[in-house]
């Protein structure tokens, strides 16, 4: 099975709650340039402010909070 076939199989069996996120990611991958949208840039700035203030969370805790 090649990667494209595997991707189709994974999508067919994917939990519906992830479909929108995966579609957004695939659209992002297909963009010609790596330019952030205003919303994405705002999220980056927010994250940088949190880090500068010392706000951090272990990845395992973040995953648990976001049910990932």
Secondary structure as the mmCIF struct_conf table of DSSP 4:
data_model
#
loop_
_struct_conf.conf_type_id
_struct_conf.id
_struct_conf.beg_label_comp_id
_struct_conf.beg_label_asym_id
_struct_conf.beg_label_seq_id
_struct_conf.end_label_comp_id
_struct_conf.end_label_asym_id
_struct_conf.end_label_seq_id
HELX_RH_AL_P HELX_RH_AL_P1 UNK A 3 UNK A 12
TURN_TY1_P TURN_TY1_P1 UNK A 13 UNK A 13
BEND BEND1 UNK A 14 UNK A 14
HELX_RH_3T_P HELX_RH_3T_P1 UNK A 16 UNK A 18
HELX_RH_AL_P HELX_RH_AL_P2 UNK A 19 UNK A 30
BEND BEND2 UNK A 32 UNK A 33
HELX_RH_AL_P HELX_RH_AL_P3 UNK A 38 UNK A 52
TURN_TY1_P TURN_TY1_P2 UNK A 53 UNK A 54
HELX_RH_AL_P HELX_RH_AL_P4 UNK A 59 UNK A 65
TURN_TY1_P TURN_TY1_P3 UNK A 66 UNK A 67
#
